[in-house]
Every structure is written in C-alpha cells, then in structure tokens.
Amino acid sequence: MSDTPTAPHPPRQRRKEARPQELIDAALELFAEKGFAATRSEEVAARAGVAKGTLYLYYPSKEELLKAVISQRLSSEIVAVTEYSRGYRGNCEGLLREVFTEWWSRVFDSPTSAVFKLVITEVRNFPDIAAFYRAEVVEPATALVGEIIGRGIASGEFRAIDVPGAVMSLVFPMIMLCLHKHSLGACAPATELMDPHAFIRQHVELVLHGLRADASAPTASPRGRA
C-alpha cells in the first residue's frame, strides 16, 4: 500500500472551473484597452492563460464573450439591486440615495465602469450586441429606477413628475462619469472634475431635492406687460 496521500481536488479541476471567470476578466480588460473590434480572441485567451480553443469551448464567438461580460458585470447586478429594492422597507428617498451612491460608486471604482464606453462606442457596428444590451441593461435598469420614483409619487413622498425624464436625469450623468473615466480621464488627470464620489453624492442630492413633494416649486416667470 502506498503512503502517498491522494489530493481530493486536483489543481487542474479547480483551474477548469475558474476559466470562465478568467476569460471574462481578461476580455473586459482588453476590450476596454483596445476596443471590441480591435481585440482578437487569441489575445483574450493568452491573457487568461488558456489556449484559443479553450476559449471557444466556453464562448463560441467574440460576440458571445462580450454578452457574457455585460451579463455578469451589469445584468446580474441590476437583478440583485431590483430584488433588494422590492424588499426595502424604508422611504423611497433613502432607497434612491443608497442605490445611486453605493451601487454606482462600486460600479465606478470597478472595471465594470468600462462597459458603458465599450458598448456606446462599438454597438453601432454590432446591432445584436445593441439589442442584447438594451434588453439586459437599459430596460431593467430604467424599470428599476422608474419603479422607485413611481412608488415615491404614489406615497406622496415625491411630487408628481415625468418619471422617464426623472430616470434619465439620474442615470445619464452617472454614465457620463464612467465614460469620462475611460476616455479623457484615462489620458490625463481631470482637474476640472471634483472627486467622483463627491460628484455622485451631490448629483443625487440635487435630483432628490427636485423630487421631494415639499420642495419649493419654481415660480413661473411673469409675462411681459403692455
């Protein structure tokens, strides 16, 4: 009988299970650095430390790999935040503040922030990716924020307002912040921008002030008199 112990979980098996995540991480890095169209599949495989054929075992095409990046990095997060939102028992102002300051700060600080620039600059040439991004990110994210604002209006916490417009007012500056980080901000320090986290907090407070039912309504400009 041999005295040599047998490893219960061979390293190769653990490595195999980790490969999809390694491929997604490598793909996001390269797509952000070079763009989707300019990145070759073999470059992704090499950065992940696997053979090109191994990449195709998990993701049959580069488009499917990008979809996996979008799904894991954004879609799954939106689903999680939506579930959290529907179980939240505080007021809607607190929920919006938490979602935007905490969740968006995490997104901004992570490699996920590159997805917005990647999609916006590439989807025109890849309509299938555009449709996927709309279905997996734009529509559920818009529904999530719109649902919170709608709840606040129904409870009397927020004043009656155009919900789609309020959603865009909240979301678009956040996307632009991520775009700046991976465009001009990647080339030189943005001295004209305040700390990104301070910007997120200030932006949310400005919009919340406008949403509150007790906020002073703007006075209409008087018409000119003859």
Residue pairs with C-beta under 8 A, 6 or more apart in sequence:
19 48
19 50
19 54
19 58
20 58
20 68
22 48
22 49
22 50
23 44
23 45
23 48
23 50
23 55
23 58
23 59
23 65
24 65
24 68
24 69
24 72
24 73
25 48
25 111
26 44
26 45
26 47
26 48
27 39
27 44
27 65
27 66
27 68
27 69
28 69
28 73
28 111
28 112
28 114
28 115
29 47
29 111
30 39
30 43
30 44
30 47
31 39
31 66
31 69
31 114
31 118
32 111
32 114
32 117
32 118
32 182
34 43
35 118
35 121
35 122
36 62
36 66
36 118
36 122
36 126
36 129
37 122
37 125
39 62
41 52
41 55
41 56
41 62
41 65
42 52
44 55
44 62
44 65
45 51
45 52
45 54
45 55
48 55
55 65
59 65
59 68
63 126
63 128
63 129
66 118
66 129
67 129
67 132
67 136
69 115
70 115
70 119
70 129
70 132
70 133
70 136
70 137
71 136
73 111
73 112
73 115
74 112
74 115
74 136
74 137
75 136
75 137
75 140
77 103
77 107
77 112
78 137
78 140
78 141
78 144
79 140
81 99
81 103
81 144
82 140
82 143
82 144
85 95
85 99
85 144
85 147
85 148
88 95
91 152
91 155
91 157
92 148
92 149
92 151
92 152
92 155
92 157
92 158
93 152
93 157
93 158
93 208
93 211
93 212
95 148
96 145
96 148
96 149
96 152
96 170
96 204
96 208
97 204
97 205
97 208
99 144
99 145
99 148
100 170
100 174
100 200
100 203
100 204
101 197
101 200
101 201
101 204
104 174
104 200
105 196
105 197
105 200
107 113
107 178
108 174
108 177
108 178
108 181
108 196
108 197
108 200
113 178
113 181
113 182
114 178
114 182
116 175
116 178
116 179
116 182
117 178
117 179
117 182
117 183
119 129
119 130
119 133
120 179
122 129
123 129
123 130
123 133
124 130
141 171
142 164
142 167
142 171
145 167
145 170
145 171
146 163
146 164
146 167
149 158
149 161
149 163
149 166
149 167
149 211
150 163
152 158
152 211
153 159
153 160
153 161
153 163
156 213
157 212
157 213
158 211
158 212
158 213
159 211
159 212
159 213
159 215
159 217
161 210
161 211
166 207
166 211
169 207
170 203
170 204
170 207
173 203
174 200
174 203
177 196
177 199
177 200
180 190
180 193
181 196
184 190
185 193
193 199
194 202
209 215
